Amino acid sequence: MHIQVSGKRIEVEDGITVMRLMELQKVETPQNVTVTLNNVFLPVERYECYALQEGDTVEFLCSMEGGSCCPDR
């Protein structure tokens, strides 16, 4: 089946879970990633059980730490 991940259309196995997709996409720190599915935030407790469907759109939003982008301020 085909889904869209981070703006790219890809082919994946039927019934793939969000967690398995994260593994295949080599998401390095899944504990720091928020997932949107069809523009709706998916609760982390559903990553392992939610089976994606044909045409779904998935975005991985990575949290980042750090200070100001302007060090002189």
C-alpha positions as CSV (number, residue, x, y, z in Angstrom):
1,M,0.0,0.0,0.0
2,H,1.0,3.6,-0.4
3,I,1.2,6.3,2.3
4,Q,2.8,9.7,2.5
5,V,5.7,10.2,5.0
6,S,7.2,13.6,5.6
7,G,6.0,14.7,2.2
8,K,7.1,11.7,0.2
9,R,4.9,8.9,-1.1
10,I,6.3,5.5,-0.2
11,E,5.2,1.9,-0.4
12,V,4.8,-0.1,2.8
13,E,3.5,-3.5,3.8
14,D,-0.3,-3.7,4.5
15,G,-1.1,-3.3,8.2
16,I,2.2,-1.7,9.2
17,T,2.1,0.0,12.6
18,V,3.4,3.5,13.3
19,M,6.2,2.0,15.5
20,R,7.3,-0.3,12.7
21,L,7.3,2.6,10.2
22,M,9.5,4.6,12.6
23,E,11.9,1.6,12.6
24,L,11.9,1.4,8.8
25,Q,12.4,5.2,8.5
26,K,15.3,4.9,11.0
27,V,13.9,7.4,13.4
28,E,16.8,7.7,15.9
29,T,15.1,8.8,19.0
30,P,11.4,7.7,18.8
31,Q,10.9,8.7,22.5
32,N,11.4,12.3,21.4
33,V,9.1,12.2,18.3
34,T,5.5,13.2,18.1
35,V,3.5,11.7,15.2
36,T,0.7,13.3,13.3
37,L,-1.6,11.1,11.3
38,N,-3.7,12.8,8.7
39,N,-3.0,16.1,10.5
40,V,-4.1,14.8,13.9
41,F,-1.7,14.1,16.8
42,L,-1.5,10.4,17.5
43,P,-1.2,9.4,21.2
44,V,2.2,7.7,21.9
45,E,0.3,4.7,23.4
46,R,-1.1,4.0,19.9
47,Y,2.2,3.8,18.0
48,E,2.6,0.1,18.5
49,C,-1.0,-0.9,17.7
50,Y,-2.3,1.6,15.1
51,A,-2.3,-0.1,11.7
52,L,-1.8,2.5,8.9
53,Q,-4.2,2.5,6.0
54,E,-3.8,3.2,2.3
55,G,-3.4,7.0,1.6
56,D,-2.6,7.9,5.2
57,T,-0.3,10.9,5.7
58,V,2.3,10.6,8.5
59,E,4.6,13.3,9.8
60,F,7.3,12.9,12.4
61,L,7.9,16.0,14.6
62,C,11.1,15.9,16.5
63,S,11.5,17.8,19.7
64,M,14.8,19.8,19.9
65,E,16.6,21.2,22.8
66,G,18.8,24.2,22.8
67,G,19.1,27.9,23.6
68,S,18.5,31.0,21.5
69,C,19.3,30.9,17.8
70,C,21.0,34.3,18.3
71,P,23.9,33.8,20.8
72,D,24.5,37.5,21.2
73,R,21.1,38.1,22.7
